[in-house]
Amino acid sequence: MRFIISGGGTGGHIYPAIAIAEAIKKQMPEAEFLFIGAKGRMEMEKVPQAGYKIEGLWISGFQRKELWKNISLPFKILFSMIKVWGIISKFKPDAVIGVGGYASGVALKVAGWRKIPTLIHEQNSFAGKTNQLLAKSARKICVAYDGMERFFPADKLILTGNPVRQDILDISSKKEAGLKHYGFSADKKVIMVTGGSLGAKTINESIGNNLQQLADANVQIIWQVGKFYFETYSPMGAGIHAVKVLGFIDRMDLAYAAADLVIARAGALTISELCVSGKAAILIPSPNVAEDHQTANAMALVKKDAAVLVKDAEARETLVAKALELLSNDDRRKELETNIKKLAMPDASERIAKECLALKK
């Protein structure tokens, strides 16, 4: 079979897309793949690094705050649809898989017109508008949360979970290696801080403004500030041995293994990784995402006592105090770890791959 996988924009879309391709290859080694992404976005770099071909579209999302920026959007959509039509004619896919992001809407819409079976993977607990619009023509819709019938036809839904990187599926034996990788001591607690691949301003300011307080509390910190903020925050950690300031975490498995507590945004991929790794977490949902879906993601865990939520607007004042409180309460952290582990779906990639392979023209 030949598959087109479309989507991207952030690591939360790209890494699951690659994981799905890898899982399909395990079940069908002769399968062929072509990715479709948006020019200038992360996928144009990360997908080739993973060994796959990718075509880029001149496409962007709808700008809700600055409406004048949407003037060129109809032309982008038209040109992208023409390009996708040509890509499909040349590659002749048996199925098209959409993982979210600017490019997936165009690719799956054209595939639907061409009567090619499509599958949507919705990663969040609040479905994106694009996926809701595509649901009518999709053959199957793989989801990561219960209760998605409010967005999609119930007869198309398959609960699969979100694919995660294979190296974090079992980190139980990597604690020592994780501490060594970061040059940390085994007798001090570790906080892993991540705002996603691009970074998160609120989280960075919350940590940066209280860095000395954390150092005085004998806490070791893996602090991923994101590529946009690295130059600003890297000097802050320069004189503190217990603080590792990173633009990007290249070994997420070792970071999770070393961590006693994780502070993070509530993106779908991050939450799935926290579930699989079984980590106590404080989630700060981003207020800058469509339909406030990160709050919905976080609340799905909070309602099951599997994570702690701190609002973005309150983080600068309360985040570090809440983190130190949790670090000092081993029983509470253990409770969170046990509850979040119950929500893990470590075989999500395999489940989605199975559904993809069942698609036929």
VEXLUMDREN-776990 format. One record per residue (C-alpha): residue in three letters; z, x, y. Coordinates in steps of 0.02 Angstrom, whole numbers, padded with zeros to 5 digits, always signed. Example, Ala and Ser with C-alpha at 12.3 -4.5 7.8 and 13.67 -1.06 7.14 Angstrom:
BEGIN
Ala+00390+00615-00225 Ser+00357+00684-00053 
END
This chain:
BEGIN
Met+00000+00000+00000 Arg-00028+00049+00181 Phe+00103+00007+00311 Ile+00107+00006+00500 Ile+00284+00021+00569 Ser+00301-00021+00753 Gly+00441-00006+00879 Gly+00550+00121+00966 Gly+00615+00160+01138 Thr+00786+00220+01080 Gly+00861+00304+00928 Gly+00929+00135+00877 His+00752+00079+00837 Ile+00673+00244+00787 Tyr+00794+00307+00654 Pro+00799+00142+00557 Ala+00607+00139+00561 Ile+00600+00313+00485 Ala+00734+00266+00358 Ile+00632+00115+00303 Ala+00478+00225+00279 Glu+00578+00350+00176 Ala+00649+00210+00067 Ile+00476+00137+00037 Lys+00412+00310-00014 Lys+00551+00325-00142 Gln+00498+00161-00222 Met+00310+00190-00198 Pro+00270+00376-00174 Glu+00085+00342-00142 Ala+00119+00226+00006 Glu+00036+00273+00172 Phe+00111+00250+00345 Leu+00058+00243+00526 Phe+00183+00216+00666 Ile+00144+00130+00831 Gly+00256+00167+00980 Ala+00257+00171+01170 Lys+00188+00321+01263 Gly+00320+00426+01347 Arg+00462+00360+01239 Met+00571+00449+01110 Glu+00469+00394+00960 Met+00319+00498+01014 Glu+00425+00653+00980 Lys+00545+00600+00842 Val+00420+00516+00724 Pro+00304+00669+00709 Gln+00459+00777+00683 Ala+00498+00668+00532 Gly+00323+00700+00464 Tyr+00232+00539+00510 Lys+00080+00501+00617 Ile+00104+00392+00770 Glu-00010+00306+00896 Gly+00055+00275+01072 Leu+00025+00119+01176 Trp+00026+00100+01365 Ile+00164-00029+01363 Ser+00335-00062+01440 Gly+00466-00198+01438 Phe+00491-00340+01561 Gln+00594-00283+01711 Arg+00721-00419+01750 Lys+00804-00335+01899 Glu+00649-00267+01988 Leu+00517-00401+01963 Trp+00385-00310+02066 Lys+00375-00178+01930 Asn+00299-00310+01813 Ile+00136-00320+01912 Ser+00047-00206+01789 Leu+00125-00282+01633 Pro-00015-00407+01593 Phe-00142-00264+01598 Lys-00031-00156+01488 Ile-00016-00296+01360 Leu-00205-00328+01361 Phe-00253-00145+01340 Ser-00119-00120+01207 Met-00181-00271+01108 Ile-00359-00203+01113 Lys-00296-00034+01052 Val-00192-00110+00912 Trp-00342-00214+00856 Gly-00440-00051+00838 Ile-00296+00037+00749 Ile-00282-00105+00623 Ser-00470-00108+00595 Lys-00470+00078+00557 Phe-00307+00096+00458 Lys-00321-00071+00364 Pro-00135-00099+00332 Asp-00070-00211+00194 Ala+00081-00256+00302 Val+00152-00226+00475 Ile+00338-00198+00502 Gly+00422-00224+00671 Val+00589-00141+00711 Gly+00607-00191+00894 Gly+00557-00105+01054 Tyr+00412-00124+01176 Ala+00271-00086+01055 Ser+00323-00198+00911 Gly+00287-00361+01000 Val+00105-00315+01031 Ala+00077-00241+00857 Leu+00150-00389+00762 Lys+00062-00517+00872 Val-00108-00439+00837 Ala-00066-00421+00652 Gly-00025-00607+00648 Trp-00195-00648+00723 Arg-00275-00540+00590 Lys-00180-00633+00452 Ile-00090-00475+00398 Pro+00086-00506+00327 Thr+00224-00455+00446 Leu+00409-00419+00425 Ile+00536-00411+00566 His+00696-00312+00560 Glu+00822-00379+00687 Gln+00964-00255+00705 Asn+01078-00348+00827 Ser+01190-00500+00809 Phe+01101-00578+00959 Ala+00915-00580+00924 Gly+00795-00509+01053 Lys+00670-00624+01138 Thr+00521-00530+01066 Asn+00580-00552+00888 Gln+00618-00736+00919 Leu+00439-00761+00979 Leu+00369-00667+00829 Ala+00474-00760+00702 Lys+00353-00905+00680 Ser+00215-00795+00610 Ala+00327-00671+00517 Arg+00332-00683+00328 Lys+00510-00616+00316 Ile+00651-00577+00438 Cys+00781-00447+00385 Val+00946-00458+00479 Ala+01110-00362+00489 Tyr+01230-00503+00531 Asp+01277-00674+00465 Gly+01238-00830+00566 Met+01063-00781+00622 Glu+00997-00956+00582 Arg+01029-00997+00766 Phe+00883-00883+00810 Phe+00766-00886+00659 Pro+00703-01004+00523 Ala+00835-01000+00387 Asp+00707-00994+00245 Lys+00639-00826+00308 Leu+00807-00738+00330 Ile+00865-00598+00217 Leu+01033-00513+00249 Thr+01000-00327+00224 Gly+01105-00233+00351 Asn+01041-00092+00460 Pro+00970+00070+00387 Val+01071+00226+00426 Arg+01040+00411+00405 Gln+01062+00463+00224 Asp+01177+00609+00266 Ile+01317+00496+00330 Leu+01323+00385+00176 Asp+01459+00495+00101 Ile+01556+00603+00222 Ser+01722+00598+00129 Ser+01702+00778+00070 Lys+01637+00847+00236 Lys+01796+00847+00342 Glu+01827+01034+00325 Ala+01644+01075+00355 Gly+01644+00963+00509 Leu+01795+01047+00586 Lys+01721+01219+00550 His+01553+01169+00627 Tyr+01638+01129+00792 Gly+01767+01269+00783 Phe+01911+01146+00778 Ser+02086+01159+00706 Ala+02138+01050+00558 Asp+02310+01012+00633 Lys+02245+00922+00789 Lys+02163+00751+00803 Val+01977+00737+00845 Ile+01891+00607+00954 Met+01702+00589+00942 Val+01626+00516+01101 Thr+01447+00456+01106 Gly+01349+00350+01228 Gly+01190+00351+01124 Ser+01042+00468+01134 Leu+01020+00445+01322 Gly+01204+00446+01367 Ala+01317+00318+01450 Lys+01376+00340+01629 Thr+01536+00238+01614 Ile+01594+00326+01456 Asn+01555+00498+01527 Glu+01651+00461+01687 Ser+01797+00389+01589 Ile+01812+00548+01485 Gly+01770+00669+01625 Asn+01899+00597+01744 Asn+02035+00615+01611 Leu+01983+00774+01523 Gln+02141+00869+01568 Gln+02250+00726+01506 Leu+02160+00734+01338 Ala+02175+00922+01330 Asp+02362+00912+01370 Ala+02382+00789+01226 Asn+02312+00922+01105 Val+02158+00816+01067 Gln+01994+00896+01014 Ile+01836+00812+01078 Ile+01656+00805+01019 Trp+01576+00736+01177 Gln+01393+00686+01172 Val+01350+00656+01354 Gly+01163+00625+01329 Lys+01018+00727+01391 Phe+01020+00649+01566 Tyr+01201+00698+01596 Phe+01214+00867+01510 Glu+01194+00974+01666 Thr+01328+00873+01756 Tyr+01461+00876+01620 Ser+01433+01037+01522 Pro+01527+01143+01652 Met+01681+01031+01628 Gly+01701+01083+01448 Ala+01659+01265+01478 Gly+01839+01321+01500 Ile+01919+01208+01369 His+01903+01270+01190 Ala+01948+01099+01118 Val+01803+01010+01206 Lys+01624+01024+01143 Val+01502+00950+01269 Leu+01333+00911+01189 Gly+01172+00835+01252 Phe+01131+00775+01077 Ile+01225+00780+00911 Asp+01109+00858+00783 Arg+01230+00840+00636 Met+01299+00665+00648 Asp+01370+00677+00473 Leu+01483+00823+00521 Ala+01533+00739+00685 Tyr+01586+00580+00595 Ala+01673+00682+00460 Ala+01775+00779+00587 Ala+01823+00627+00692 Asp+01987+00531+00679 Leu+01927+00408+00811 Val+01755+00365+00882 Ile+01721+00303+01058 Ala+01547+00229+01074 Arg+01430+00099+01143 Ala+01400-00051+01029 Gly+01218-00024+00983 Ala+01165-00090+00814 Leu+01133+00081+00736 Thr+01299+00151+00797 Ile+01395+00003+00726 Ser+01308+00019+00558 Glu+01350+00204+00552 Leu+01532+00168+00594 Cys+01539+00040+00452 Val+01463+00158+00325 Ser+01571+00306+00378 Gly+01727+00196+00388 Lys+01785+00258+00558 Ala+01912+00181+00676 Ala+01820+00146+00837 Ile+01836+00091+01017 Leu+01677+00004+01073 Ile+01621-00009+01254 Pro+01471-00128+01256 Ser+01335-00083+01380 Pro+01315-00216+01517 Asn+01135-00160+01546 Val+01053-00232+01390 Ala+00957-00394+01362 Glu+01063-00549+01329 Asp+01220-00439+01328 His+01186-00412+01142 Gln+01304-00262+01128 Thr+01453-00372+01167 Ala+01396-00490+01028 Asn+01381-00340+00911 Ala+01556-00279+00954 Met+01635-00451+00941 Ala+01567-00471+00764 Leu+01683-00325+00719 Val+01828-00370+00832 Lys+01839-00545+00754 Lys+01866-00461+00585 Asp+01994-00337+00657 Ala+01873-00195+00620 Ala+01860-00117+00794 Val+01938-00117+00968 Leu+01838-00175+01120 Val+01857-00107+01297 Lys+01751-00188+01432 Asp+01634-00073+01528 Ala+01711-00127+01694 Glu+01886-00080+01633 Ala+01844+00081+01540 Arg+01877+00205+01681 Glu+02057+00144+01695 Thr+02102+00100+01516 Leu+01990+00191+01391 Val+02081+00357+01375 Ala+02253+00274+01368 Lys+02192+00159+01230 Ala+02117+00307+01135 Leu+02279+00408+01144 Glu+02377+00255+01088 Leu+02267+00235+00934 Leu+02274+00420+00893 Ser+02463+00412+00889 Asn+02465+00260+00774 Asp+02405+00315+00601 Asp+02440+00146+00522 Arg+02335+00051+00649 Arg+02189+00172+00629 Lys+02198+00155+00441 Glu+02193-00033+00458 Leu+02037-00023+00566 Glu+01955+00099+00445 Thr+01988-00014+00296 Asn+01920-00169+00384 Ile+01762-00088+00454 Lys+01720-00011+00285 Lys+01716-00186+00209 Leu+01568-00228+00323 Ala+01460-00082+00267 Met+01290-00109+00186 Pro+01246+00068+00129 Asp+01090+00013+00034 Ala+01007-00073+00184 Ser+00854+00041+00181 Glu+00822+00002-00002 Arg+00843-00185+00025 Ile+00718-00186+00169 Ala+00596-00075+00074 Lys+00599-00197-00072 Glu+00553-00341+00044 Cys+00414-00237+00124 Leu+00339-00195-00045 Ala+00338-00379-00092 Leu+00223-00420+00055 Lys+00042-00454+00009 Lys-00109-00503+00113 
END
